[in-house]
Amino acid sequence: MTAKVQPQLISRFLRAMNSVYGPFDRLTPAQATTWTPPPMAEGHRGRYLWTDAFGVLNLLTLGVLTSNALYTTLAARLVDTVHDTLGRTRDGARRLPGASDTHPLAGGLRIGKEDEEDDPGGDGDGQYHHYLTIWMFALNRMAHATGERRYNDLAVELAKAIHPRFVRDRDSARPRMYWKMSIDLSRPMVLSEGNLDPIDGYVVFSLLQRDHEGDKSVLAQEIDEYRRILETKWRRYVSDDPLDLGMTLWTAHWFDGEETWATELSRRARMCLRALHEEEKYFDAPTRYRLAFREFGTCLGARCLASKLAGGAGTVAGDADEKAYWEAFVEKVLGVWVPSVDSDPPLVPEKLQPITMVMYATAMIPGAFQKGFFGETAQ
């Protein structure tokens, strides 16, 4: 169930999205069906997987809040464009190895980095697990918004394709993960394990399996492997990274109150974020030492937390004060950046503008990122 959102907030949300993908709000329904998302200032061939995942989810949010199917159509067009760009080799000549027109995600999806994967700077193209899981989540939400199971099926296809490439020692008590793989998924590019990758995997793969209309154990093996890694990590979770903390709160909120690890991980992330705010005074530092989009990720997690504290089963005394604290925190953080991001055009470095503006929109209205937005209930 969706809460009432003020029209002026929707207007700011729409303006942020238009700065990246627009102008699109005056398209007719017929024009929307043939809309081609404009190339962004960031990303190879104008597409970047993380940013476009937020773009899809924000368009779905607009569709629900305005009761206008136009935005859902645009989300579908953006999905197809990403699959046809990042699901292909960098020259665009062919699908990634293992994929086909029938199974476009069987080879994964590129990050969309502008540099070649073996660029000496070490920040070239490839595949990131956490980008792939956020895209799977976007596809899952597409299935909820449209009622078309094919989107969740595509997410499962992607999950099946990438999991055995990123996860190693799968039969051991504690499997391991790679953080980054090559474009063709044949070799690891970064050997270390991402802090949130197994948590993202467990949550997103669980959501995909819940919504699968056929085999309700379609991802059972993969979920079990993520759980084995997860069980070794959540009790020791500590972070002072604002984006990491925000995305942890977002990920955990899907199972907070249902599974012990998620409830405790959420508690630990809250403690770390409070310390970063109150003791380290991170959010009082001059903005020249900070990045807006990372703090918009923090706001996403804090908003999901505040929403959970707003009521429902499990609400306890003191939650009202905690909710007020996080709502004030979000307003403080957003307030610092509003003068630059609400300017026309936004006063943001060109290459950072797309990721900054889509995450700003999400920080204002999490919408499709939130549990229950499409009416789903705990299972």
NUDOPA-527979 format. One line per 2 residues: their letters; for each residue x, y, z of C-alpha. Coordinates in nm, 4 decimals, decimal comma, padded with zeros to 6 digits. Each point is the difference from the previous one (the first is absolute). Example, Ala and Ser with C-alpha at 12.3 -4.5 7.8 and 13.67 -1.06 7.14 Angstrom:
// NUDOPA-527979
as = 01,2300:-00,4500:00,7800 | 00,1370:00,3440:-00,0660
This chain:
// NUDOPA-527979
mt = 00,0000:00,0000:00,0000 | 00,1359:00,3427:-00,0969
ak = -00,0031:00,3003:00,2289 | -00,1274:00,3385:-00,1151
vq = 00,2802:00,2045:-00,1579 | -00,0126:00,3764:-00,0331
pq = -00,0425:00,1215:-00,3617 | 00,2965:00,2365:00,0283
li = 00,2240:-00,2917:00,0979 | -00,1177:-00,1971:-00,3033
sr = 00,0750:00,3076:-00,2122 | 00,3587:00,0139:00,1301
fl = 00,0341:-00,3758:-00,0499 | -00,1199:00,0344:-00,3604
ra = 00,2341:00,2927:-00,0649 | 00,2965:-00,2049:00,1239
mn = -00,0925:-00,2894:-00,2281 | -00,0541:00,2301:-00,2970
sv = 00,3514:00,1374:00,0456 | 00,1308:-00,3489:-00,0828
yg = -00,2586:-00,1588:-00,2312 | -00,2193:00,2865:-00,1117
pf = -00,1845:00,1745:-00,1121 | -00,2422:-00,2922:00,0170
dr = -00,2974:00,1106:00,2098 | -00,1848:00,1506:-00,2961
lt = 00,0254:-00,3062:-00,2221 | -00,3255:-00,1535:-00,1200
pa = -00,0683:-00,3674:00,0782 | 00,0734:-00,0838:-00,3644
qa = 00,3302:00,1904:00,0088 | 00,0976:-00,1759:00,3232
tt = -00,0138:-00,3409:-00,1700 | 00,2772:00,1051:-00,2407
wt = 00,1969:00,2211:00,2396 | 00,3761:-00,0446:-00,0045
pp = 00,1736:00,1032:00,3235 | 00,2565:00,2699:-00,0790
pm = 00,3665:-00,0880:00,0554 | 00,1159:00,1118:00,3440
ae = 00,3102:00,2051:00,0690 | 00,1442:-00,3014:00,1840
gh = 00,0399:-00,3538:-00,1209 | 00,1174:-00,1835:-00,3095
rg = -00,2335:00,0736:-00,2909 | -00,1945:00,2171:00,2417
ry = -00,1153:-00,2804:00,2307 | 00,1117:-00,0821:00,3550
lw = -00,1602:-00,2956:00,1764 | -00,0260:00,1417:00,3539
td = -00,1398:00,3328:-00,1147 | -00,2483:-00,1548:-00,2402
af = -00,1222:-00,2427:00,2689 | -00,0889:00,3014:00,2139
gv = -00,1550:00,1570:-00,3088 | -00,2299:-00,2983:-00,0585
ln = -00,1068:-00,0114:00,3637 | -00,0652:00,3744:00,0121
ll = -00,2165:-00,0192:-00,3129 | -00,2017:-00,2763:00,1657
tl = -00,0377:00,2225:00,3054 | -00,1356:00,2783:-00,2212
gv = -00,2413:-00,2404:-00,1645 | -00,1541:-00,0957:00,3320
lt = -00,0052:00,3473:00,1559 | -00,1554:00,1656:-00,3053
sn = -00,2172:-00,2956:-00,1091 | 00,1477:00,0580:-00,3448
al = 00,0988:-00,3092:-00,1995 | 00,2230:00,2185:-00,2198
yt = 00,2818:-00,0270:00,2536 | -00,0226:-00,3787:00,0174
tl = 00,0261:-00,0103:-00,3796 | 00,3115:00,2180:00,0187
aa = 00,1475:-00,2335:00,2625 | -00,0548:-00,2930:-00,2363
rl = 00,1711:00,1888:-00,2814 | 00,2962:00,0775:00,2248
vd = 00,0256:-00,3677:00,0969 | 00,0102:-00,1057:-00,3655
tv = 00,2614:00,2637:-00,0817 | 00,2280:-00,1117:00,2835
hd = -00,0300:-00,3643:-00,1041 | 00,0808:00,0917:-00,3597
tl = 00,3018:00,2111:00,0984 | 00,1583:-00,1447:00,3142
gr = -00,1025:-00,3532:-00,0962 | 00,2249:00,0285:-00,3036
tr = 00,3726:00,0229:-00,0604 | 00,1485:00,3491:00,0115
dg = -00,0094:00,0316:-00,3800 | -00,3715:-00,0894:00,0070
ar = 00,0524:-00,2729:-00,2588 | -00,1244:-00,2999:00,1975
rl = -00,1579:-00,1186:00,3237 | 00,2310:-00,0855:00,2880
pg = 00,1253:-00,3595:00,0013 | -00,2762:-00,2397:00,1015
as = -00,2806:00,2436:-00,0833 | -00,2349:00,0065:-00,2974
dt = -00,2970:00,2014:-00,1214 | -00,2214:-00,2577:00,1732
hp = 00,2069:00,0087:00,3208 | 00,1520:00,3508:00,0016
la = 00,1300:-00,0124:00,3585 | 00,1644:-00,3426:-00,0047
gg = 00,3384:00,1719:-00,0377 | -00,0524:00,2606:00,2711
lr = 00,0105:00,3784:-00,0500 | 00,2962:00,2326:-00,0267
ig = 00,0575:00,2728:00,2591 | 00,0172:00,2661:-00,2699
ke = 00,3398:00,1429:00,0937 | 00,1392:00,2212:-00,2734
de = 00,3501:-00,1531:00,0084 | 00,0890:-00,3439:-00,1344
ed = 00,0000:-00,2787:00,2572 | 00,3799:-00,0303:00,0053
dp = 00,0577:00,3752:00,0254 | 00,3226:00,0650:00,1963
gg = -00,1892:00,2293:00,2361 | -00,1800:-00,3046:00,1395
dg = -00,3485:00,1439:-00,0335 | -00,1028:-00,1450:-00,3337
dg = -00,3128:-00,1794:-00,1140 | -00,1029:-00,3445:00,1223
qy = -00,2797:-00,1361:00,2162 | -00,0735:00,0937:00,3632
hh = -00,2070:-00,2308:00,2176 | -00,1697:00,2864:00,1876
yl = -00,0976:00,1720:-00,3262 | -00,1451:-00,3248:-00,1319
ti = -00,2078:-00,0595:00,3127 | -00,1436:00,3535:-00,0046
wm = -00,0979:-00,0624:-00,3627 | -00,1627:-00,3305:00,0955
fa = -00,1927:00,1879:00,2673 | -00,1152:00,2554:-00,2595
ln = -00,1227:-00,2832:-00,2248 | -00,1842:-00,1560:00,2937
rm = -00,1729:00,3313:00,0702 | -00,0877:00,0239:-00,3719
ah = -00,1818:-00,3308:00,0383 | -00,1975:00,1418:00,2932
at = -00,0811:00,3253:-00,1800 | -00,1054:-00,1560:-00,3300
ge = -00,1302:-00,3411:00,1066 | 00,2291:-00,1541:-00,2618
rr = 00,1897:-00,2976:00,1394 | 00,2563:00,0154:-00,2818
yn = 00,1883:00,2735:00,1837 | 00,0510:-00,2165:00,3068
dl = 00,0903:-00,2899:-00,2287 | 00,2683:00,2182:-00,1604
av = 00,1343:00,0852:00,3457 | 00,0194:-00,3708:00,0853
el = 00,1803:-00,0613:-00,3302 | 00,2521:00,2672:00,0921
ak = 00,0381:-00,1419:00,3516 | 00,0675:-00,3496:-00,1329
ai = 00,2531:00,1324:-00,2495 | 00,2159:00,2083:00,2300
hp = -00,0095:-00,1841:00,3326 | 00,2422:-00,2854:-00,0837
rf = 00,2451:00,2523:-00,1452 | 00,0109:00,2262:00,3045
vr = -00,0202:-00,2711:00,2696 | 00,2798:-00,2511:00,0501
dr = 00,0577:-00,2905:00,2410 | -00,3742:-00,0515:-00,0208
ds = 00,0040:-00,3370:00,1785 | 00,2012:00,1258:00,2956
ar = -00,1376:00,1078:00,3355 | 00,0855:00,3571:-00,0917
pr = -00,0111:00,0786:-00,3742 | 00,1955:00,3000:-00,1263
my = -00,0851:00,2715:-00,2510 | 00,1747:00,2175:-00,2536
wk = -00,0863:00,3697:-00,0072 | 00,0452:00,0578:-00,3728
ms = 00,0061:-00,2272:-00,3027 | 00,1075:00,0528:-00,3585
id = -00,2577:00,0945:-00,2632 | -00,0285:-00,3609:-00,1179
ls = -00,0070:-00,1320:00,3611 | 00,3024:-00,2202:-00,0754
rp = 00,2421:00,1439:00,2570 | -00,0081:00,2025:00,3218
mv = 00,1156:00,3602:-00,0265 | -00,0041:00,0690:00,3762
ls = 00,0602:-00,2993:00,2258 | -00,1330:00,1484:00,3233
eg = -00,3577:-00,0366:00,1241 | -00,2398:00,2951:00,0152
nl = -00,1298:00,0841:00,3468 | -00,3659:-00,0169:-00,1046
dp = 00,0128:-00,2341:-00,2995 | -00,1121:-00,3186:00,1802
id = -00,2687:00,1941:00,1892 | -00,1308:00,1536:-00,3223
gy = 00,0089:-00,3426:-00,1604 | -00,1917:-00,1677:00,2797
vv = -00,2727:00,2660:00,0118 | -00,0499:00,0543:-00,3725
fs = 00,0187:-00,3677:-00,0933 | -00,2534:-00,0729:00,2769
ll = -00,2383:00,2602:-00,1429 | 00,0383:-00,1464:-00,3486
qr = -00,0741:-00,3495:00,1291 | -00,3043:00,1187:00,1963
dh = -00,1491:00,1474:-00,3141 | 00,0884:-00,2816:-00,2382
eg = -00,3232:-00,1475:-00,1314 | 00,1447:-00,3398:-00,0712
dk = 00,2682:-00,1641:00,2121 | -00,0039:00,1503:00,3510
sv = 00,3488:-00,1383:00,0585 | 00,1417:00,1307:-00,3270
la = 00,2848:00,1824:00,1806 | 00,0166:-00,2102:00,3157
qe = 00,3604:-00,1107:-00,0469 | 00,1212:00,3510:-00,0724
id = -00,1911:00,1440:00,2978 | 00,1485:-00,2645:00,2288
ey = 00,3500:00,0920:-00,1145 | -00,0608:00,3680:00,0677
rr = -00,1423:-00,0892:00,3413 | 00,3154:-00,1896:00,0933
il = 00,2094:00,3075:-00,0804 | -00,2507:00,2333:00,1641
et = 00,0112:-00,1906:00,3283 | 00,3722:00,0742:00,0293
kw = -00,0367:00,3723:-00,0686 | -00,3006:00,1652:00,1597
rr = 00,1060:-00,0438:00,3629 | 00,3236:00,1889:-00,0709
yv = -00,1488:00,2731:-00,2171 | 00,1609:00,3405:00,0489
sd = 00,0172:00,2853:-00,2505 | 00,0753:00,3695:-00,0171
dp = -00,0927:00,0303:-00,3675 | -00,3233:00,1984:-00,0471
ld = -00,1038:-00,1787:-00,3204 | 00,0797:-00,3430:00,1446
lg = -00,2067:00,0792:00,3098 | -00,2939:00,1267:-00,2014
mt = -00,0066:-00,2964:-00,2350 | 00,0351:-00,2363:00,2966
lw = -00,3072:00,1529:00,1635 | -00,1873:-00,0247:-00,3299
ta = 00,0970:-00,3629:-00,0611 | -00,0668:-00,1109:00,3581
hw = -00,3431:00,1663:00,0162 | -00,1381:-00,2703:-00,2302
fd = 00,0448:-00,2612:00,2749 | 00,0215:00,2185:00,3115
ge = -00,2413:-00,1509:00,2499 | -00,0196:-00,3255:-00,1956
et = 00,3532:-00,1385:00,0319 | 00,2397:00,0556:00,2900
wa = 00,2998:00,0916:-00,2132 | -00,1906:00,2841:-00,1712
te = -00,1365:00,1416:00,3255 | 00,3430:-00,0018:00,1616
ls = 00,1798:00,1273:-00,3102 | -00,2440:00,2906:-00,0201
rr = 00,0666:00,0777:00,3679 | 00,3764:-00,0045:-00,0533
ar = -00,0239:00,2225:-00,3091 | -00,2146:00,2477:00,1951
mc = 00,2617:00,0157:00,2753 | 00,2802:00,0551:-00,2506
lr = -00,1929:00,2718:-00,1818 | -00,0862:00,1773:00,3262
al = 00,3701:-00,0046:00,0934 | 00,0952:00,1370:-00,3404
he = -00,2555:00,2767:00,0438 | 00,0362:00,0895:00,3676
ee = 00,3567:-00,0926:00,0908 | 00,1969:00,0236:-00,3237
ky = -00,2054:00,3011:-00,1200 | 00,0393:-00,1315:-00,3530
fd = -00,3139:00,1746:-00,1259 | 00,1214:00,3341:00,1366
ap = 00,3161:-00,0022:-00,2096 | 00,0322:00,2399:-00,2969
tr = -00,1669:-00,1431:-00,3103 | 00,3247:00,0203:-00,1968
yr = 00,1102:-00,3063:00,1964 | -00,3237:-00,1917:-00,0654
la = -00,1921:-00,1519:-00,2919 | -00,3712:00,0694:-00,0274
fr = -00,1039:-00,3287:-00,1594 | 00,1583:-00,2047:00,2773
ef = -00,1979:00,1916:00,2598 | -00,3192:-00,0396:-00,2021
gt = 00,0579:-00,3739:00,0415 | 00,0230:00,0635:00,3740
cl = -00,3342:00,1808:-00,0150 | -00,1617:-00,2929:-00,1834
ga = 00,0920:-00,2332:00,2850 | -00,1032:00,2490:00,2675
rc = -00,3377:00,0545:-00,1667 | -00,0632:-00,3767:-00,0161
la = 00,0882:-00,0206:00,3689 | -00,2295:00,2902:00,0908
sk = -00,2829:-00,1558:-00,1982 | 00,0347:-00,3260:00,1922
la = 00,0006:00,1894:00,3288 | -00,3218:00,1766:-00,1017
gg = -00,2197:-00,2867:00,1093 | -00,1098:-00,3560:-00,0530
ag = 00,0860:-00,3235:00,1691 | 00,3040:00,0164:00,2213
tv = -00,0247:00,3698:00,0787 | 00,1259:00,0715:00,3508
ag = 00,0114:00,2943:00,2362 | 00,2632:00,2503:-00,1064
da = -00,0452:-00,0685:-00,3712 | -00,1768:00,3336:-00,0472
de = 00,3057:00,1872:00,1284 | 00,2303:-00,2148:-00,2113
ka = -00,2145:00,0627:-00,3065 | 00,0100:00,3755:00,0621
yw = 00,3785:-00,0148:00,0374 | 00,0507:-00,1652:-00,3389
ea = -00,2498:00,2235:-00,1743 | 00,1842:00,3058:00,1328
fv = 00,3296:-00,1577:-00,1038 | -00,1206:-00,0462:-00,3582
ek = -00,1260:00,3571:-00,0192 | 00,3345:00,1265:00,1292
vl = 00,2007:-00,1957:-00,2562 | -00,2270:00,0861:-00,2912
gv = -00,0111:00,3629:00,1057 | 00,3755:00,0321:-00,0475
wv = -00,0210:-00,1131:-00,3631 | -00,3327:00,1522:-00,1097
ps = 00,1445:00,3328:-00,1213 | 00,2247:-00,1797:-00,2495
vd = -00,2236:-00,2863:-00,1131 | -00,3182:00,2073:-00,0273
sd = 00,1719:00,2575:-00,2206 | -00,0830:00,0070:-00,3711
pp = 00,2254:-00,1432:-00,1257 | 00,1258:-00,1888:00,3085
lv = 00,3302:00,1305:00,1353 | 00,1616:-00,3431:-00,0095
pe = 00,3086:-00,1113:-00,1962 | -00,1188:-00,1284:-00,3387
kl = 00,1208:-00,3582:00,0403 | -00,1588:-00,0250:00,3455
qp = -00,3297:00,1604:-00,0929 | -00,1915:-00,3153:-00,1070
it = 00,0825:-00,2094:00,3072 | -00,0454:00,3002:00,2282
mv = -00,3407:00,0987:-00,1353 | -00,1575:-00,3468:-00,0108
my = 00,1163:-00,0672:00,3547 | -00,1223:00,3424:00,1103
at = -00,3461:-00,0903:-00,1300 | 00,0115:-00,3295:00,1903
am = 00,1146:00,1757:00,3174 | -00,3059:00,2250:-00,0228
ip = -00,2480:-00,2807:-00,0727 | 00,1302:-00,3591:00,0338
ga = -00,3247:-00,1364:-00,1443 | 00,0741:-00,3163:-00,1974
fq = 00,3064:-00,0675:00,2175 | -00,2202:-00,0505:00,3052
kg = -00,1596:-00,3156:00,1248 | -00,3767:00,0150:-00,0421
ff = -00,0035:00,2730:-00,2663 | -00,1727:-00,2309:-00,2471
ge = -00,2239:-00,1489:00,2674 | 00,2064:-00,3105:00,0672
ta = -00,0056:-00,1460:00,3501 | 00,2486:-00,2033:00,1995
q = 00,0103:-00,3688:-00,0905
